[in-house]
Amino acid sequence: MFRVLRVAGNSLLPAYQDGDFVLVSKIPFLFGKIRPGDVIAFRHKAYGTMIKEVQRVARNHDEIYVLGTHEGSVDSRHFGPIARQDVLGKVLWHIKKPVD
């Protein structure tokens, strides 16, 4: 399954900007295990759909710690780890918004 998501916000600046798009895949054989450095999309009950970079994956692979690259990012430093079941998929392709 593939999804195209629009980036909203600046938590992954400068690489991902507000208005960019990402192609996300949840098909396991396309992205394998989630590893530190991967960019993933996930659902958070308080913040909705988010994309962040994986900082750490717990040994049992059930908890994933994520970080934004922007200093004002809301991430695992604020809400703790995310559950594996909340992951929508791994970002496979980044489409930058057109420059005006």
PyMOL commands that set and color helices and strands:
alter all, ss='L'
color gray80, all
select helices_A, chain A and resi 28-31+76-79+84-86
alter helices_A, ss='H'
color red, helices_A
select strands_A, chain A and resi 2-6+21-25+39-44+48-57+63-67+82-83+87-95
alter strands_A, ss='S'
color yellow, strands_A
deselect
rebuild
show_as cartoon
